[in-house]
Amino acid sequence: MTGLLVDKTAVVTGGSSGIGLATAQRFVDEGATVIITGRRRAELDAAVARLGSRVHAVAGDVTVAADLDDLHDAAARLGGIDIVFANAGVLEIAALGSVTQEHFQKLFDINVKGVVFAVQVLLPLIREHGSIILNSSVAAERGRPGNGVYAATKAAVRSLARTWANELAPRQIRVNTVNPSSTETPGLMAFADNAEQFKSQRSQGIPLGRLATPEEVANTVLFLASSLSSFTTGAAVPVDGGYNQI
């Protein structure tokens, strides 16, 4: 077998749909064995059926310590890991004045706490020269109305990557973020009453004039996971059609 990730083992949180599923597919295509996580067993089973025998599913919630222990044990049974894509996240909109305790807690629990403790529980299993990729967002650098709490969680993820890149450099483990703009995933499209109108509205301000596809984000994650980016760490790599660039 040939490929960028032959003999590598990867973990993708939130791997049963959207960017996570597309990334798991790219990893498999390039020769990796992949563990995917998700909260919904039916979606996980469908993903495994689609992706094939080198994919293992662990049902669980990244905010629940016992579920992360199950993820650790599954990775340990495979003998260690080379790549972690901390992708699980949630988007909710609330402008200042309508932010609730529940909104704030949910977003920080999943988008920040889930990233911290998923990576931490897997860290002893990550081999030297491994790669950790965190899914941040262009929102980390923007002030889009209604995105205050969500953007803050993604800015926190970006900050974590900088610190962890320093902390893990002695082990030659690289840590980077991928920063997508609006991407045509089931999670985003759940906000749409009219799909085409919604995509048109979300594309405003993106120089390339459209949303990203999950596969386009996955291609960048693959780059960061592979030896093609062997001298890249602490970076935030945009996949945004120029939205935050020009």
Secondary structure, DSSP 4 states (H G I P E B T S, - for coil): --STTTT-EEEETTTTSHHHHHHHHHHHHTT-EEEEEES-HHHHHHHHHHH-TTEEEEE--TT-HHHHHHHHHHHHHTT-EEEEEE---------TTS--HHHHHHHHIIIIIHHHHHHHHHGGGEEEEEEEEEE--GGGG---TT-HHHHHHHHHHHHHHHHHHHHHGGGT-EEEEEEE-SB--HHHHTT-SSHHHHHHHHHTT-TT-SPBPHHHHHHHHHHHHSGGGTT--S-EEEESTTTTT-
